[in-house]
Amino acid sequence: SGWIYPIKDVPMESEALTRWLYQRFVEKDELLAHFYETGAFPPPKGQTTATSRAMTLDPLWLFLIQLMGFLSGYMWYNVLQYMYNGLGL
């Protein structure tokens, strides 16, 4: 079985859900046992080897995300300062 389950496959009845969750814990324990023995998780069903993907980070994207964070912090600082001064504290 896979590591992601569609919601339609998750039982709604309490007893069936309990059995389904128990089976997921069994799978988790098997995955962890394999990881502790080999240092890697097993490949998904249908694959013979685990494949990795290159991770690329776009510097412009990272800069824009950081800029948004700083601008948001500055905006909240001004909003809270305005509210604090407006209350006359």
GIWODA-V813727 format. One line per field, one symbol per residue. ss: DSSP state (@ for helix, = for strand, . for the rest). Layout:
ss = ???
//
This chain:
ss = ......@@@....@@@@@@@@@@@@@@@@@@@@@@@@@....................@@@@@@@@@@@@@@@@@@@@@@@@@@@@...
//
